[in-house]
């Protein structure tokens, strides 16, 4: 049997307790009314896993399953001690006992009781009505264990999907969720910004906030307020607030969206606008935290503030604007958060921010070093360490890269006493990967932030395959990992090759401007060379992919009916990867003077048929949002191939 995260103290006994078919869940007198929701969660799990419809009753003491708050049995144990030391937020320690008298869960607080129930739910999924005797005493190593989901650059999730995500986060004891928003919330006075984005509404946020709270999850708002204001600063109403002139002059480009559109920090109207957005958005959340983002301000001082940049320096220019926003939030009784990628260049300026400020220290490389974490620890600023699930810019998440990054970053958080871990799932270049592909990475983060004793990659994948995907063979994630490594022409290269070809066809390639800088053109030349180099691998990778797909399809017979639907998105992504690999090969051959026109026409049709299926899957979890931008890339390639 597997439990994720692994409990710190877990003793198994001889024998098993058999659940009575007409049993009861007893809420003892120490429980509050809100604990009824925890009992309902357990009641539903018992019904799904055993078919037994348990009743929730007030404290009888003699029920088959007893839930209570406080009274952790061994006053000297680790869970109780961590709770006393204040290391466990909101009483997250719990104890679970299964013996001949039944099941008892004691939680140090609301979350502790919930986490004991989540552990029991995992046991029920594997053991059904016959529960092995055991004693568990548990508490997390890191207080805040969060997940950050991009809900703006490509996909705007449906409310149903977000609730399902919250259910999964709760099962693995994640206690914070943030949704990244640039333009995908329906601000009252900004219809020009969100009009084509099927945005989240106030009702969506309020309902999700309440839903998360019942699962022990703090829903924290995250809103771009400095850089990454692409759609806001391209509106006719507010384009004058951009650092650069004419921000809407160039056509849409995935790379351009990532690189530009920073607000003019010297224009007081910009601060007024951002503050009004903050007031409107923060009112929807029960939390007192707010993520201002303030990352990747690449254009700061490159236009209207060039003089200030020369006179004051980038650090002073940055901290003056961010400091004002942080103080605004602090005055509103909120705890400000900012991404740490700009602050790391001048960490001494962190002292100028309100003491409540939390720095979100991100780094996504598989071999990420501890340098930034150590630097922030030395400054004394509060920090979360932020790894990533490595899904952006690919049809399928780079699973092992994600695990390497997450496990490293969680160890740094533990070593340097970070307050939290915020595991990120970005949507660069249209969020083309299916959101469920990030679930393994989310679980890696849940496991590593709760218990510093990390499992080897292969073993953790086997356990997740059994527990999350209910694959009795334990091979599911082994196979998806192998699939993710078969790209020769990935989405990032796919998009950038298209944008370079478009720039050349319109004559913009020779225009050394902010949209097509010399650095950008060199970057695109390297990408073109990579297409030619990788094309040689395409046939071999596609052959290997077909073998893996057969094995993955065979996993279905070993899976529970409730999880078999997890396979289809991987099969669809694999088909797309095979088509893209072949396209890369055709392009490379054409560059060498060999034209495969028949192959090109066949690929154009295969790509369009694949996209039809992709759209159907998209709508099962996402609103329409920016699906059309992905379609534009697909159709450009279909037309390009037919030109052969």
C-alpha positions, 0 to 999 in steps of 0.5 A: 500500500502507498500513501502520498505524501509519505507519513513521517511515522507509520507503523503497521500491525498484524490483522485488519479491520473490516468495515461494517456495511451499515456503519457510522462516522462519528463527529466527537464533541471537539469537532465544529460544524465545519468539520461536517464537510470533512465527514461528508468527504469521507462518507462519499469516498467510502460509498465509491470504494466499498458501496457502503453508505455510512451515516454521519452522527454526533459523538457516540464514541462507539462508531466504526470511524471516529473523528475528533480534534485535539487530544493527540495521543502521545504528547511527546511525539513529533506531530504534537511537538511541531504543532506546539512549536508553531511549525504547522499552520492551522493545526496540520498535525494528525494521527490515524489509528486502525485497530480491532475497535475501528478507525480513529482520526485525531487532528490538531486543528481543522486541517489536521483532521482533514489531512487524516481523512485524506490519508484514510481516503488513500487507504480506502482506494487501495484496500476497500472495506478491509483496512490493515491495522496501522498507526500514523502520526504525521505533520508537514516539514514545510508550512505552505505547500502551494500550486500555481496554475496559469489561467491566462495565456492560452487556457482559461479553465472551466470552473468544473475543471478548477474544482476538480483540480482543487479536489486533487490538490486536497487529496495530496495535502496541498494547502494553497492555490494561485491562478495566474491572471493577466487579462482573463478576469472580467474587470468591470471597466476593462472590456476592451482587454478581456472581450475575446477571452471568455474570462473568469467572473466574480461569481467563478472566483467566489465559488472557487474560493469557498470550494477550496476552503472546504478542502483546506486550500487557501485561494490566493489572487495573482495578478500582473501589475508591472510586466506581462501586461500585453493585452492591457497595454495594447488597448486603445484606452491604455496603450499610452501607459506602456513603457514603449511607444506604440505597443500595439504596432506589431501583430500578435506573436507568442514570443513578443507577448512574453518579452514586452509590455511593461507599464510606465512607472513614471505615469501616475495614471498607471498606478491609479489604474493598477490600484483600481484593479487590485481593489476590485479583484482582492474583494473576491477572496477571503485570504489576506495575501495577494501576488502582485507578480512584478516579474520579467519587466524586460522593457523597464527603462528601455523607452520613456524611462531611459533617463531615469534608468541612467540617473537612478539605476534599474534597482531604484526604478524597480523598487520604487514602483514595486514598493508603492504597490506593496505598501498599498496592499499592506495598508489594505491589510494584505500580505504582498507577494512578488516574483523574485527574478528582478529583485535577485539582482539587487537583494539589498533593496528588499529592505525597502519593501514592507516587512510582510512582503513574500518573495517568490523565488523561482527557478526551473532548470533540472539542475537549479542551484541553491544560490538564489535561495541562500541569497534571499535567506541571507537578506532576511526577506520572507520567501517561498521557493518556486519550482515548476512542472516543466510543461510549458512550450511542449505538447507533453510535460517534460516529466523527469526534468520537472521531478529533478527541478521540484525535488531540488528546490524543495530540498533548498526550501527545507535547508534554508527555512523557506516558509513555503513551496509554490509549484508552478504550471505556466502556459507560455506559448498558448498553454498547448499541453493538456492540464492533466499532464501537470498532475504528476509534477504537482504530486512530486511537489506535494510529496517533497514539501510534506516530507523531506525524505524523498523517494527515487524517481522511478519508485515515486512514479510507480506509487503515483501510477497505482494511487492516482491513476489506479494502474495496478501494473504501476507502469503508467508514469514510466510510459508517459515519461518515455513518451515525453522524451520523443520530441524532435520538433517541439512546440516552442521550436514549431512556433518560433520557426513560424514567426521567423518565416512570417517575419522574413515574408513581410520584410520585418526580419531585416528590421532591427527593432524592438519586435525583431531585434538583432538578438531575436534574429540570432535566436531564430537562426539557432532555432532553424539550425535546431530544426535541421539537426533534430530532423535526423532523429524524427524517424527513430523517435516516432518508431519508439513512440509507436511502441510506447503508445501500444504499451500505454494503451495496454495499461487501460486494462489494468486501470480503474474505470474512473481513471481510464480517461487519463490515457486518451490525452496522452495518446492524442499528444503523442499523435501530435508529436509524431506529426510535428516530428515528421513536419520537422523532417520535411522542412529539413529535407527541403532546406537541403534541396529535397522536396517531399511534396506528397509527404507534405500534403499528407502531413497537412491533412493529418495535422488538421484532423489531429487539431479537430480532435485536439479542440474537442479535448480542449473544451472538456477542461478549458473555455474557448479562451485562446484556442484560436491562436493555437489554431492559427499556428496549425493552419499556417503549417498546413498551408505552408506544407501545401505550398510544397 
